[in-house]
Amino acid sequence: MSRDDLIQKLIELASKRFERPAAELAPDADFFEKLGIDSFQAMELMTDLEEEFDIEIPDYELQGVNTFTKLAEVIEPRL
């Protein structure tokens, strides 16, 4: 899976979970702001992603991650 495909998949999963149109979610936009979510909801999304990709992401690696591009950079090495 290319990074662009991964980013698109992350956007689709977030769009579905938070019922927001995927077209409104840009790879480099702050997903907390665009999705209107807090850190608890972001952790729920991370749980979804870990299950979807069958990976584990340590919480400390998610510090400062607030875009789908940065999230893909954390996930990609685990795929």
Residue pairs with C-beta under 8 A, 6 or more apart in sequence:
1 9
1 79
3 72
3 73
3 76
6 72
6 75
6 76
6 79
7 27
7 68
7 69
7 72
9 52
10 49
10 68
10 71
10 72
10 75
11 22
11 25
11 27
11 68
12 22
13 45
13 48
13 49
13 52
14 20
14 25
14 31
14 35
14 45
14 68
15 21
15 22
15 25
17 44
17 45
17 48
18 35
18 36
18 37
18 41
18 45
20 34
20 35
20 36
24 34
25 31
25 34
25 35
25 68
26 34
26 68
27 67
27 68
27 69
27 72
28 67
28 68
28 69
29 67
29 68
30 66
30 67
31 37
31 42
31 66
31 67
31 68
31 71
32 38
32 39
32 42
32 66
35 41
37 45
46 57
46 62
49 55
49 57
49 71
49 75
50 56
50 57
53 75
53 78
53 79
55 75
55 78
55 79
56 78
57 74
57 75
57 78
61 74
62 71
62 74
64 70
65 71
65 74
